[in-house]
Amino acid sequence: MSGILNKMCWSRTLRTSWVLLLLQLLCSEAVPISMDKTKVKEPESQPEEPPASVDTGLHYDRYLREVIDFLEKDQHFREKLHNTDMEDIKQGKLAKELDFVSHHVRTKLDELKRQEVNRLRTLIKAKQDIEGGNDIAVDHQALLKQFEYLNHMNPHTFEVDDLDRLIKSATKDLENYDKERHEDFKKYEMTKEHDRQEHLKTLDEEERRKEEEHYEEMKKKHADHPKVNHPGSQNQLKEVWEDADGLDPEDFDPKTFFKLHDANGDSFFDEQELEALFTKELEKIYDPTNEEDDMVEMEEERLRMREHVMNEVDSNKDRLVSLDEFLVATRKKEFLEPDSWETLEQNQAYTDEEMREFEEHLAQQEEDLNQKADDLHKQREELEKQQEQLNAQKIELQQAVDHMERLKSQKVEPPPEVHVEGNDIPEMHLVDNQLHPEQEAHEPAHHVPQDPQQEHYEQLNQDLAQHGLPQTHHDLPPGHQEVAQGQHNLP
């Protein structure tokens, strides 16, 4: 909702066409208008300033304006533009004249395009970083396809196709502006009503009754305002002539009025200049200090008025009102005897069916969010369970390693050496798992008792095998490695 509110509040700065930019650059002389100097004070001479750059509201506004600025510097292109019909411009016939502009202009346009492509690539990379995809390779060529106003397959030179794309994209995007604005405002109004209904659900019966009474009282108070003149009518313009210009309404002159309110002196009313004419009417309906008056709705009312006048007066649909178009409109019956103007409170922005669909959509969104929350909760529980299992395995493994270290740290002493003196017959001992040679022939083979130390190392090997580790004999004391090996060779 905040995005909708922000867009509606700043909408005044987001509307004009690329045609306006071209014409502002081309039209350096104002159309002379006859004025009665006895009735209109001569304004003090002011140093001429170039028209202020107008923001089209497009995300490629700067690129668009810079391209137009440099094309306007070429004399050939300037002359062709002056003599080209609006429909021919939209169909791309003007773009073909790019082949005849000077080398300096073409070189600068190439540089502008390279800068714009680099800007888009930087934006793509920044968006990827925000979304956490730092380790994913970016296919800039694939992502650049979404930007139709330039040919991304050739990022180095500005060609006829680039100018054609730029003109068509700007025209299409600006023509869709009002349609998108209507949808945004409709969502804003439905969201406001939805929030009000949800608030009522939190109140008890008595509080709900009081809230409803207060709501109806505010609606009635807002609707109680002076008559609003039809935008663009003689009555509406005469009020501006009298209140803003301080002139006698009986002396109203359309040509003089046009000259007075053509703020940049380009002999055209652009959308912002038109909207400025409706301030007096809007002040009849809206006051920012009143609780019942919504400033977002005031901006929408202003745009409705501008859109209505444009539809009635802008005959060539270039989103500009020329002096000739203005004078033709002042001679129509609708200008002299207009119908009453219905304000927003008389024209609900949405139907009951649209409100039901909106509520269903919000309910579905809430259900989807709850489902996602449940899924995330289950995933978290599963991860926590897996983490517990890993911690248990880690503890078990560490215990096994500690046990092995303790076994390895135990020192095993070798058996005492046997000393034979003279003709003494030594006692029988196991040496390398064999009987003494002198007694081997006299005594039958029998089971050799297990050495205690040998039992110790066999137990060690069993522990190693239990933990999946290879068995080894390299740690046996001298003389015991052979004993361990010989034990397996005994019959």
N, C-alpha and C positions, 0 to 999 in steps of 0.2 A: 504493500500500500504506500509506503514511503516513496518508492520509485515513481509511482503514478503521481503523487502529490508534487514531487520535485519537478517532474516533467511538465505538469500543468502550470506550475508557478513560473517557470522559465520559458514558457512557450513563445512569448513575445519576441524573444531573441533568436528563435529557431525557424524563421520562415522567410524566405524570399527565393527567387529562382536564379539560375545561372544567367538567364536572359537579363535580369535586373543588373547583374554585375557588368555584363557587356555594354548595356545601354548607358549605364552610369559613366563608363569610360568614354563612350562614343559621343554622347550628347553634351557638348561643352557650352552651347549657347541656349538660353531659355527662349521660349516662344514669346514674342512681344505681346503684352496685354494692355489694352487701353484702360487707363485708370483716371478717375476724377480726383485730381490732386487737391481739390477744395474739401473733399470729404475724407481722404486718407492721408495721414501724415507720412511724409517721405522718411523712410528709415535712414538712420545715419549710415554713412558709407563704412563698410567693414572690409578689411583685407580678405581677398578671396582665398578660401581654403579648399583643398580637394575633398570630394565627398568621402565620408567615413566608410571604411570597409564594412560591408554587411555580412554577418554570419549567416550562412544558409542553413546551419543546423546539421549539415552532413558531416560524417566522421572524416571525410576527405576534403573538408571545406578549404583548408589552407592550400592543399595541392591544386584544387580547382581554381582558386583565386590567382595563384602564382602562374599557372598555365595561361589564364586569360590575360593577365598583366603583360606577359611577354609576347603573346600573339598580337595584342593591341599595338605593340611598338612597331610591328611590321606594316608598312604602308599598303602593300598589296592585299594582305589579309584584312586589314581594316576597311578598305574599300569594298571588298567582296562581302564582308559582314554587313556593311551598311545597305547593300543592294540585294541581300538574300532574304527570301520570305521565311517566316517562322516555320512553316511546315517543311520547307526544304532543309532548314537547319536540323530539325528533328529527324529527318530521314537520312542525314549524313552527307548531304551534298557539300556543305561547307567544309567538312573534314578533308575532302579531297584537295582543297586549296593549300593544305599544309605543305605539299610538295613544292610550292612556289615561294615559300617564305625564305628569308635570308639565312645564310649559313650560321651567322651569330645566334639568331633566334633558335634555330634547330639545335645547335650545340647546347644552349642553355636549357632547352626542353629535355634533352637527353639527360642532363645533370639532374634536373628536377625529378625525372622518373626514377633514376637510380636512387636518389634520396628517399623517395616515397616507398620503393620496394624494400629498402633497408629498414625504413620505419616500420613497415608491416611485419617484416621478419623479427624485428626486436619485440613488437607487441605479441607475436605468436610465442616467442621464447619466454617472455615475461609471464604470459598466461599459463604456459606449461609449468614454469617454476612454481607459480602460486598453487597449481593443482597437484604439485608433488611428483611430476614426471621427469625429474632431473636426469634419470638414468636411461630414458627412452630417446632414441634417435628421432629427430624431427624431420619430417619430409616437408620442407618449406614449399616446394613446388605444388604438392597436393593441397596444402592448406591455403595457398595463395589463390586457388581457383575460386574461392568464395568471394573474392574482391573483383567484381565484374567491370569496374571502371578503368582497368588497365590490363594490358596483355602481359601476363606474368611469364609467358614462354620466352619473351624477349625482354629481359630486365635492364638492358643497356641503352637502347635507343627509343626515342619517342617517334612513333610512326602514325600514319593516317588512321590505322585501326585504333590506336590509343585515344586520339581525339574523338573519333566516332563513339567509342565506348564511354568516354567521359561525358559527352553530351547526352547520350541516351540514358545513362545511369542517373545523372543529375536530374534530368527531366522526369524520369519514372519515380525516383525517390521523392521528389518534391510534390509530384501530383498525388502521391499516396499519403502525404503528411496529414491532410485533413481527415482522411478515412481512419488512419491510425489514432488520431487525436480523439475522434468520436468514440472509438472503442475504449481508449484509456479512460475517458471521462465516464463512460457507462460503467466500467468496472469500479471506478472510484465511488460512484453513487450507490451501486449495489453493495459494495463493501461497507460503506457507511451505514446503510440500512441493516445489513447483516449484523454488524457490531452492535447496533442499537437493540435489535431483537435479542441478541445473546445477553446483553446487559439486563434486559427486562426479565429474563429467565432467572436471574440471580436475586430478584427482589421478591418480597412477599406481596400479597394481594393489595394491601393498602399503599405500599410504596410504588407498586406498578401503576396503580390508578393515578397517583400524583404525577408520576413521570410521564404518563401518556397525556394528561391534561396540560402539563408544561410544554410538551412537544407540540401539541395542537395550537397552543397559545403563541409559540414562537413562529410557527408556520403562518398563522394569521397576521402576526405583526410584520413579518417580512413581506407579505403580499400587499400590505397597506402602504402604497407608495404613490407618488404622482404619476401621471400618464407618461408613458415612454413613447417618444416619437419614433416613427419608422426610420431605421437607419438609411441614410442617403437621400431622404426626402427633403423637400424645401423647408418644411417646418423644423426638421432636425438641424439642417445646415444654418438656418436663420438664427437658431438659438446660439450656435457657436459664433456666428457673425456678431451677435449682440453681446454675449457674455464674455467670450474669450478675446474678441477683436475690438470690442468697445464701439461698434458701429451701429448706425440706425438700421433696424431691420427693414424699414421701408426702402432703403437704398441698396438692398442686397443685389449683388452682381456676381454671377457664377464665375466669370473670368477672373475678376479681382479676388474672389474667394479662393480659387485654385492657386493663384500666384501667392497669396498670403500663406497658404498651408502646404505648399511644395517646399518642404523644409530644406532639401539639398539642392533646389534649383535646377533639377534635371528635366523639368517639364513632364514628370510622371508622378502619380501617386503610387508609391509602393505599399505593401501591406502594412508596414508599421506606421506610415503617414496616415493611412486610412483609419487604423485603429485609434490613433490619437484623437480623431474627430468624435469618438463615441464616449469620451471621458465624462462629459456633462450628463449624458443619458445614464451612464452606469452609476453616477453619484446619486441619482434619484432612487436607486434600488439597493445599493450596498454601502455600508459604513463599517470600516474595520473595527470600530469600537463596539458594535452591536453584537450581542451573542447570537442572534438569529441569522446573521449574514455570513455566508461562507465565501471567503476570498477566492477559493479555487473555482467556485461557481461563477464568481464575477469575471474571472479570466475567460472561462468558457463562454459566458454571455458576450464578452467583447469579441471573441473569435467567431461566434455565430453571426454577429453583426457584420464583421469584416467579410466573412465568407458569403453572406447574402448579397452585399454590395458588389463584390467581385463577380458573382454569378449574373447579376443584373446589368452591370456596366462594362465589364471587361469582355468586349465582343470578340477579340482575337485570342483570348485565353492564354495570354503571356504572363499572367499574374501581375500585371501593371495596368493602371488606369491613365491613359493619355488625356491631354486636354481635349482633344476631339471627342473621345469616348465620353468624357465627363459632360461636355456641352450637349451632346446628343441625348444623354440620360436626363438632363434638366428640362428637356422639351417633351418628355413623355408624360402621359396622364398619371402614371404611377408616382411620378415625382411631385406633381401638384396635388393629387388626391390619393394619398397612399392608404392602404389598409392598416388597421391597428397592428402593432407589433406584439406578438405573444412572447412573453419572457419565459425563462426556464421553469418557473414554478407552474406555469400553465402548460408546459410540455415535458412530461416525465421522460427522463432519459432512457428508461427501459420499460419493457412490458412485463406483465405478471408471469408470462411463460419464460421470458429470459431470466427473471428472478428465480424461478423454480429450478431452471437448469443450472444457474449459478450456485444455488444452495446445494444441489446434487453434486456439482463438481467439487465444491468445498468439502462436502461430506466424504466424497471418494478420496480426495487428497488426504484428509485426516485419517481415513482408514488405511491408506497406503503408508502413511507415516507411522501409524501404530504398528502395522505389520513389519515395517523395516526395523522399528525399535525392538519388537519381539525377536526378530531374527538376529539382531545384533546382540541382544541379551543372551540368546542361546549360544551364539558363537563365543561370547565371552565366557560363559560357563564351561563350554567344551575346552577352550584354551586353558582355563584355570585347572580343569581336570587333567589335561595333558601335562601341564606344568608340575602338578603334584606327582604324577607318575615319573616324570623325568627327575624330579628331586629325590624320589625314593630310590630310583636306579642309581643315581649319583652317590647317594649315601651307602648303598650296598656295595658298589664298586670300590668306594674309598675304604670301606671296612676290609674288603678282600685284599686291597693293596697294602693296608696297614698290617694285616696278618702275615702276608708274605714277607714284608720287611722285617717283622719280628723273627720269623723263622730264619731268614738269612743272617740276621745279626747274632744268632746263637753260635758260639764256637764249639767245635767237636775235636777233642784231643785224640791223637793217633794211639794205637795200642803200644804197650811197652816193648822195647827190643829184647830179644832172647840171646843170652851169652852162653856159649858152650866151651867148657874147659876140659882139656885132657881127653880121656876116653869116655867121658860121661855121655850117656845116651839122653839126648834131650827129650823132654816130654813132647807128646804129639800136639802140634799146633796146626792150625789151618794157615797155609801160606798160599796166597793166590788161589784159594778155593781147592787146593790139592793136599793129599796126605804126604807125609815125609817119604821120600823114595825108599828108605830102608824098611818102612813098615807097610808100604803100599801092597807088597806081595803077600803079606801075612794076614792082613785084615780085610775083610770084605767091605765093599762100598756100603755106606750107610748114610742116613740123613744127617747132614751137618746142622748142628743147632744154629738158630738165627742169632746173629750178632745184635746186641741192643742198639748199637749205633746204626746198623743196617736197617733195622726196623724203623728208626727215626727218619732216615732218608726215604724209605719207601712211603712212609706216611706223608712226607713232604711232597713226593711226586703225586700221590693221590690228591693232595690239596691243589697242586698245580693243575692237574687234569680236571678237577672239579670246576676250576675257574677258567678253563679253556686255554691254559698256557702249556707250552711244551715242557716235557720232562727233561731233566738234565741231571748229569752226574758230575759236572765239572767242579762243584763245590765240596765234593767228598774229600776227606783228609787223605794224605798219601797212604797208599796201601789198601784203602777201602774202595777206591774206584774199581780195582781189579776184583775185589771180593764181590762187589755188587754185580759185576759182569759175570763172574764165575758162578754165581748162584743160579743163573739161568742155564748154565751148561752142565750142571750136575744131573746124573741120571735119576 
